[in-house]
C-alpha cells in the first residue's frame, strides 16, 4: 500500500514536471495554470506515461469546471482539456460523458462535442456507449431526431448493448410529442450514467419532464407510463 502511494505521487510529480516543461517558455505575464499543451507534445516527453498524464489533466479539468453538482461551466477551455484527455486515453468513457454535458448542454456547442464523440466511436468500435452519446447529442442539443435514431440503431448492434436502444430509435422516428421523446432520452441517460453528478442531473430532468407528461398529456397510455416512471424515480404521484 505504501509502495503504491509512493509510485502514484512520483507519477503525478512527473506529470506536473511535463506540464511545467511545456509551459515555462510562456511569458510570465500571460502564464496560467490553465495553459493546456498539445497531446503530441506531451507524448514526446512523457516517457510512456500517457495514462498518468491523462489522470493528471482529468483532475485539472474537474477542478477547472468546478467541483459542484450543477456543472455550470464558466470557461471556454473545457473543450481543450477534453480533447487532450481523450487523445491521451481514447478509452476513458467518463471524458466523453462530460463532453456531452459540458460542451453541448452547458456551452451550447454540440458540434465540438460531436467531434469528440466521433473520435471516441472510432477508437472504441465495440462499445455501444459512444454512438448512444452521439445520438443523445443529436437529439437533445442539435434538434435532429432522425440522425439520433440512426446512432441509437448503430449502438443497438454492438455487443452487450441494452435492449431499449432500438425501441428508443423507434420513438424518435415516430410522430410523438417532443416532450415525450425528451423524457425518454433523459430517462435513458439516468439509467446509463455512472458519474453521480451526471446521474443526479439526469434524474432531476427526468422527474421534471415526466411530471409534465403526466400533467399535460391527454393520452391515458402516456399518463400511465409517466406515473410508473415517476414512481420508479421515487416520486409519490398521489401528491401531484
Secondary structure, 3 states (H helix, E strand, C coil): CHHHHHHHHHHHHHHHHHHHHHHCCCCHHHCCCCCCCCHHHHHHHCCCCHHHHHHHHHHHHHHHHCCCCCCCCCCCCHHHHHHHHHHHCCCCHHHHHHHHHHHHHHCCCHHHHHHHHHHHHHHCCCCHHHHHHHHHHHHHHCCCHHHHHHHHHHHHCCCCCCCHHHHHHHHHHCCCCHHHHHHHHHHHHHHHCCCHHHHHHHHHHHHHHHHHHHHHCCCHHHHHHHHHHHHHCCCCHHHC
